[in-house]
Amino acid sequence: MAVTTVIPHIIKGQEVSESASFSPVFNPATGEETAQLAVADSATVADAVAKAQEALPAWRSTGLAKRADVFFKLREIITSRQSELAEIISLEHGKVPSDAAGEIARGLENVEFCAGLLHHMKGEYLEQAATGINVHQVRQPVGVVACITPFNFPAMVPLWMVTAAIAAGNTVILKPSERDPSAANWIVKAFHEAGLPEGVLNLVHGGKDTVEALIEAPQVKAVSFVGSTPIAKSIYERATALGKRCQALGGAKNHMVVMPDADLDAAADAAISAGFGSAGERCMAVSVVVPVGDIADELVAKIRERIADIKVGPGTDPQAEMGPVITAQAKERIEGFIAGAEESGASVLVDGRKADLPTSGYFIGPTLVDDVVPGMPVYDEEIFGPVLAVARVDTFDAAVELINSNRYANGTAVFTRDGRTAREFEFNIEVGMVGINVPIPVPIGAFSFGGWKDSLFGDTHIYGPEAFNFYTRRKVVTERWPLPSESQVNLGFPTH
């Protein structure tokens, strides 16, 4: 059957399907092409940027209460139709609908947070800073913002980025992943249905060339990005070299430490859930379990036992718990890491290449690799797939050293019953997000998300309070209303 569906750009509220080039979109559960994606060339990007620039004065002048109304309405739209959005995510990304629903719920947290924008946009006021002088500080938008989002959370990350940017009075150009773009189209339409004026949120599709055109555009004043570390670093360096603000979130290698006093059944459950949910395609997935001391054999046995019960299949199967990976290339890459683990001396206890899997699509089964150490590619590299490595250590201090020596520092967790151990872990670990008996410590919407080291380029985290810092500039006003008789010439530097 010929593919006729074209996924368009949305510029100033209008769908734009015309394009000099298109790229295919696949259902990863079947391997079938489902649509053609319009790819934005430099002229299309320039048009989107121009429309965002045109919309900026009116939007930044819009009363904050009216802005807040958009977010209250958006929340109702997404809540009432989240099953529709979840199905779109499942068909293009591959994650099962229940997982997609969880993603939407976490995105909604930030919609709700931004609905309180009257509080988040408050400034400061100081009366009588000096005799007859008052000083106040206000937050103002930075201007046109580019939001470049990843394939693994096609709804959640856009809802993390564009909400805060728009709430702060900016206009936005959203560039989602070309692998699963339809969720972004749905979200932009939902914003317009909620009353967002045309031109405030624009959507362009494409790959590297589209991203470069956005970064190069002089009117774009800030860039938000989530993706792999090499690309995050490149985007950060290019954007900042052009004088733009940039927050670029990169890759991860998240370790979960299991202490001898931990509840091993709970720890095994957590390792399975955090390691294989969404086929491991999460930047906060647990990819390395670090058992401490002589509990390693027992813990590994419990994890291995649970893997056998995981049901792998398409999202259309109500029994499926884990879907495919995003592309055939991703599947091939992950299988290469498994083969390399054997060659480098690790023990492949459960081989996802040999699992009972659907015959079509990009499926790979849950994989468990033991005896992993630094220097092995299966340990050093971000695999972004359903591969759980086990790195055994003898002591708590060795576990902390292992994690702190890793170039990634997105998330980590410790499982223990001992409060002192938990406190020492929290204090000493050099990672941006920490879980205590919580395997995926993604902060709630009232906090902010972000790692350290090679997991984040820039000095502000994404969503929550830090997002309003990133998407606004401070303006400080010093005012004095003297009587005519108080005016005088004074060439000295002002003092109190």
C-alpha positions in Angstrom: 0.0 0.0 0.0 1.4 3.4 -1.0 2.1 5.8 1.8 0.1 9.0 1.3 0.1 10.7 4.7 2.3 13.8 4.9 3.3 15.1 8.4 3.4 18.9 7.9 5.1 21.8 9.6 2.9 24.2 11.5 3.8 27.9 11.0 1.6 30.7 12.3 -1.1 28.2 12.9 -1.1 26.9 9.3 -0.1 23.5 8.2 2.7 23.5 5.6 3.1 20.3 3.6 5.0 21.6 0.7 8.7 20.7 0.8 11.7 20.1 -1.4 12.4 16.9 0.5 10.7 14.3 2.7 11.8 11.6 5.0 10.0 8.4 6.0 8.4 7.7 9.3 8.1 4.1 10.4 6.2 2.1 12.9 9.0 0.4 14.8 6.7 -2.5 15.9 6.2 -3.5 12.2 9.0 -1.9 10.3 6.4 -0.4 7.9 6.5 3.1 6.6 3.5 5.0 7.9 4.0 8.6 6.6 6.3 11.0 4.9 7.7 13.9 6.9 8.1 17.3 5.3 11.7 18.4 5.9 12.3 22.1 6.5 14.9 23.8 4.3 16.5 27.1 5.1 13.7 29.1 3.6 11.1 27.3 5.7 13.1 27.8 8.9 13.5 31.5 8.0 9.7 31.8 7.5 9.0 30.1 10.9 11.6 32.4 12.6 10.1 35.5 11.0 6.5 34.5 12.1 7.8 33.9 15.6 9.5 37.3 15.6 6.3 39.0 14.4 4.2 37.4 17.1 6.7 38.3 19.9 5.6 41.9 20.7 1.9 41.0 21.1 2.6 37.9 23.2 5.0 39.5 25.6 2.5 42.3 26.1 -0.3 39.8 26.8 -1.5 39.9 30.4 -0.1 37.1 32.6 -3.6 36.0 33.6 -4.5 35.5 30.0 -1.4 33.6 29.4 -2.2 31.4 32.4 -5.7 30.7 31.0 -4.0 29.0 28.0 -2.3 26.5 30.3 -5.4 25.7 32.3 -7.2 25.0 29.0 -4.3 23.0 27.6 -4.3 20.8 30.7 -8.0 20.0 30.2 -7.5 19.2 26.5 -4.5 16.9 27.2 -6.2 15.2 30.1 -9.4 14.5 28.3 -7.7 13.1 25.2 -4.5 11.6 26.6 -5.4 8.1 25.3 -5.4 9.6 21.8 -2.0 11.1 22.3 -0.7 7.9 23.9 -1.7 5.9 20.8 0.2 8.3 18.5 3.3 7.9 20.7 3.0 4.1 20.8 2.6 3.8 17.0 5.6 6.0 16.2 7.9 5.4 19.1 7.0 1.8 19.9 6.6 2.2 23.7 3.5 0.4 25.0 0.4 2.7 25.6 0.7 2.5 29.4 4.2 3.8 29.2 3.2 6.5 26.8 0.4 7.5 29.3 3.1 7.8 32.0 5.1 10.1 29.8 2.1 12.3 29.2 1.4 12.5 32.9 4.9 13.7 33.6 4.6 16.3 30.9 1.3 17.5 32.4 3.1 18.2 35.6 5.0 21.0 33.9 1.8 22.3 32.2 0.4 22.6 35.7 3.5 24.3 37.0 3.4 26.8 34.2 -0.2 27.6 34.9 1.2 29.3 38.0 3.2 31.7 35.9 1.9 34.7 37.8 4.0 33.5 40.7 7.0 32.4 38.7 7.3 35.7 36.8 7.2 37.9 39.9 10.1 40.3 40.3 11.6 42.0 43.4 11.2 45.4 44.9 13.3 47.3 47.4 12.0 50.5 48.9 14.4 53.2 50.1 17.6 51.5 48.8 19.2 54.9 49.3 17.6 58.1 50.3 14.7 58.7 48.0 15.7 55.8 45.8 13.7 52.6 45.1 15.0 49.6 43.1 13.0 46.9 41.4 13.8 43.9 39.2 11.6 42.4 36.6 11.7 39.3 34.4 11.4 39.7 30.7 11.4 37.2 27.9 14.6 36.5 25.9 12.8 36.6 22.6 12.5 33.8 20.0 13.5 30.4 21.4 14.3 27.1 19.5 13.3 23.9 21.3 14.9 20.8 19.8 13.5 17.6 21.3 14.5 13.9 21.3 12.7 10.8 20.0 12.5 8.9 23.3 9.9 11.3 24.9 8.0 12.8 21.9 5.4 14.4 24.2 7.0 14.9 27.6 10.1 16.8 26.6 8.2 19.2 24.3 5.8 19.8 27.2 8.9 20.4 29.4 10.4 23.0 27.1 7.8 24.9 25.2 5.5 25.4 28.2 8.0 27.4 30.3 9.3 29.3 27.2 5.8 30.4 26.2 4.7 31.1 29.8 7.6 33.5 30.2 6.5 35.5 27.2 8.8 34.1 24.5 7.8 32.8 21.1 8.9 29.3 20.1 10.0 27.2 17.2 9.8 23.5 18.1 11.9 21.0 16.1 11.0 17.5 17.3 12.7 14.2 16.3 12.1 13.2 12.8 11.7 9.6 13.9 8.4 10.2 15.8 7.1 13.7 15.0 3.3 13.3 15.1 3.0 13.9 18.9 4.6 17.3 18.5 2.0 18.2 15.8 -0.8 17.1 18.2 0.6 19.2 21.0 0.9 22.4 18.8 -2.7 21.9 17.7 -3.7 21.5 21.3 -2.0 24.8 22.3 -3.9 26.6 19.5 -7.2 24.9 20.7 -6.4 26.2 24.1 -6.3 29.8 22.8 -2.6 30.4 22.1 -2.3 33.1 19.4 -1.0 32.0 16.0 2.8 32.4 15.6 3.6 32.0 19.3 4.4 28.3 18.8 5.6 27.2 15.4 6.7 23.7 14.4 9.3 22.7 11.8 10.5 19.2 11.0 13.9 18.0 9.8 17.3 16.8 10.8 20.8 18.3 11.2 20.4 20.9 8.5 17.2 22.2 10.1 18.8 22.4 13.5 21.8 24.3 12.1 19.5 26.8 10.3 17.7 27.4 13.6 20.9 27.9 15.5 22.3 30.3 12.8 19.1 32.4 12.7 20.0 35.8 14.3 16.5 36.3 15.7 16.8 33.0 17.8 18.1 34.1 21.2 18.1 30.8 23.1 18.3 27.1 22.3 17.1 24.2 24.3 18.2 20.7 23.3 18.0 17.1 24.6 19.9 14.3 22.8 23.2 12.5 22.7 26.3 13.9 24.3 28.3 14.5 21.2 25.4 16.4 19.6 24.6 18.3 22.8 28.2 19.5 23.1 28.3 20.6 19.4 25.0 22.5 19.7 26.1 24.2 22.9 29.5 25.3 21.5 27.9 26.6 18.3 25.0 28.4 19.9 27.1 30.0 22.6 29.8 31.0 20.1 27.0 33.0 18.4 26.1 34.7 21.7 22.9 32.7 22.3 21.8 31.1 25.6 21.9 27.4 25.4 21.0 24.4 27.6 21.9 21.1 26.0 21.2 17.9 27.8 23.2 14.9 26.7 23.6 11.2 27.4 23.7 9.1 30.5 25.1 6.0 32.2 23.0 5.7 35.3 24.2 3.4 38.1 22.0 1.8 40.7 24.0 0.8 43.9 22.5 -2.1 45.9 23.9 -2.4 49.5 24.1 -5.6 51.4 21.3 -4.5 53.8 18.9 -3.7 50.9 15.6 -5.5 50.2 16.9 -7.5 47.3 13.5 -8.3 45.9 12.6 -4.6 45.8 16.0 -3.9 44.3 15.5 -6.5 41.6 12.1 -5.2 40.8 13.5 -1.7 40.5 16.3 -2.8 38.2 13.9 -4.5 35.9 11.5 -1.6 35.8 14.1 1.1 35.4 16.4 -0.9 33.1 13.8 -2.3 30.6 11.0 0.2 30.6 10.6 1.8 27.2 13.1 -0.7 25.9 15.8 1.1 27.8 15.4 4.2 25.7 15.4 6.7 28.5 18.1 9.1 29.6 17.2 8.1 33.2 17.1 4.4 32.6 19.2 2.3 35.0 21.9 0.8 32.8 24.4 -0.4 35.4 23.5 -2.3 38.6 26.3 -2.1 41.2 25.9 -4.8 43.9 28.1 -4.2 46.9 29.7 -7.2 48.6 28.5 -10.8 48.7 24.9 -10.2 47.7 25.8 -9.9 44.1 25.1 -13.6 43.1 21.7 -13.5 44.8 20.7 -10.2 43.3 21.8 -11.2 39.8 19.8 -14.4 40.1 16.6 -12.5 41.1 17.0 -10.1 38.2 17.6 -13.0 35.8 14.5 -14.7 37.1 12.3 -11.7 36.5 13.6 -11.1 33.0 12.0 -14.4 31.9 8.6 -13.0 32.7 8.9 -9.8 30.6 6.4 -9.8 27.7 7.9 -8.2 24.6 5.6 -7.1 21.8 3.9 -4.3 20.0 1.8 -1.7 21.7 -1.3 -3.1 20.1 -0.8 -6.2 22.3 -2.5 -5.6 25.6 -0.1 -8.0 27.3 3.1 -6.3 26.1 5.2 -4.7 28.7 8.2 -3.7 26.5 8.1 -2.6 22.8 10.7 -2.3 20.1 13.6 0.1 19.8 13.2 3.1 17.6 15.0 2.0 14.3 16.6 -0.9 12.6 19.9 0.9 13.0 19.4 1.2 16.8 18.7 -2.5 16.9 21.8 -3.3 15.0 23.9 -1.0 17.2 22.6 -2.6 20.4 23.2 -6.1 19.2 26.8 -5.0 18.5 27.2 -4.0 22.1 26.0 -7.4 23.2 28.4 -9.2 20.9 31.2 -6.8 22.0 30.5 -7.6 25.7 31.2 -11.3 25.1 34.4 -10.5 23.2 35.7 -8.2 26.0 35.3 -10.8 28.7 31.9 -10.0 30.2 29.3 -12.7 30.8 26.1 -12.4 28.8 23.6 -14.2 31.2 20.5 -13.3 29.2 20.9 -12.6 25.5 18.2 -10.5 24.0 19.2 -11.4 20.5 18.0 -15.0 21.2 14.7 -14.1 22.8 11.3 -15.2 21.5 10.4 -12.0 19.6 7.9 -10.8 17.0 9.2 -11.6 13.5 8.7 -8.0 12.2 9.8 -4.7 13.6 12.8 -3.6 15.6 12.6 -5.9 18.6 15.4 -7.0 20.9 14.8 -8.8 24.2 16.0 -7.8 27.6 19.7 -8.5 28.1 21.7 -9.0 31.3 25.5 -8.7 31.2 27.5 -9.6 34.3 31.2 -9.0 35.2 31.3 -5.6 33.5 34.2 -3.2 34.3 35.3 0.2 33.0 37.1 0.0 29.7 34.5 -2.3 28.1 32.3 -0.6 25.5 29.2 -2.1 27.1 30.1 -0.2 30.3 31.7 3.0 28.8 29.1 3.9 26.1 25.5 4.9 26.4 23.7 1.9 24.7 20.2 3.3 24.9 18.6 -0.1 24.7 17.4 -3.0 26.9 20.8 -4.0 28.1 21.4 -4.1 31.9 25.0 -4.4 33.0 26.2 -5.6 36.4 29.4 -4.1 37.8 30.4 -5.8 41.1 32.3 -4.0 43.8 33.4 -4.9 47.3 32.7 -1.8 49.2 30.4 1.3 49.3 33.4 3.5 48.7 34.3 1.6 45.6 30.8 2.0 44.3 31.0 5.8 44.9 34.4 5.9 43.2 33.1 4.0 40.2 30.2 6.3 39.7 32.2 9.5 40.2 34.8 8.3 37.7 32.2 8.0 34.9 32.0 10.9 32.5 28.2 10.8 32.6 26.3 12.1 35.6 22.6 12.3 34.8 21.0 10.1 37.5 21.9 7.5 40.1 20.3 5.6 42.9 21.2 3.6 46.0 19.1 0.9 47.6 19.7 0.6 51.3 17.8 0.4 54.7 20.5 2.5 56.4 20.0 6.2 56.7 23.6 7.0 57.2 24.6 5.2 54.0 21.9 7.1 52.1 23.1 10.4 53.5 26.7 9.7 52.6 25.7 8.6 49.1 23.7 11.8 48.6 26.5 14.0 50.0 29.4 12.4 48.1 28.0 11.4 44.7 28.8 13.7 41.8 25.5 13.2 39.9 22.7 15.7 39.2 19.7 13.6 40.2 19.8 11.0 43.0 17.3 8.4 44.1 17.2 6.8 47.6 15.4 3.5 47.0 14.0 5.3 43.9 15.4 3.9 40.7 14.3 6.6 38.3 14.7 9.9 40.3 13.1 12.2 37.7 12.1 15.3 39.8 8.5 16.4 40.0 7.5 19.5 38.0 8.1 21.8 40.9 11.9 21.1 40.8 14.2 21.0 37.7 15.7 18.2 35.7 19.4 18.0 34.7 22.6 16.1 35.2 26.2 17.1 35.6 29.4 16.6 33.6 28.9 15.2 30.1 25.2 14.9 30.7 24.5 18.7 30.6 26.1 21.6 28.7 25.0 24.9 30.2 24.3 26.0 33.7 20.6 25.7 34.0 18.5 22.6 34.2 15.3 22.0 32.2 11.7 22.7 33.3 10.6 23.9 36.7 12.0 26.9 38.4 15.3 26.9 36.5 13.4 27.0 33.2 12.0 30.4 34.1 15.5 31.5 34.8 16.7 30.3 31.4 13.8 31.8 29.4 13.9 35.2 31.0 16.3 38.1 31.4 16.5 40.3 34.5 16.0 44.0 34.2 16.9 46.2 37.2 15.3 49.6 37.5 16.6 52.3 39.9 14.2 55.2 40.3 14.3 58.5 42.1 11.7 61.4 42.0 13.6 64.5 43.3 12.2 67.9 43.9 13.5 70.6 41.5 15.5 72.1 44.3 17.3 68.8 44.8 18.8 68.7 41.3 22.6 69.3 41.2 25.7 68.4 39.1 27.8 65.7 40.6 30.6 64.1 38.6 31.4 61.6 41.4 30.4 57.9 41.2 26.9 57.5 42.8 26.9 56.4 46.4 24.3 55.9 49.1 
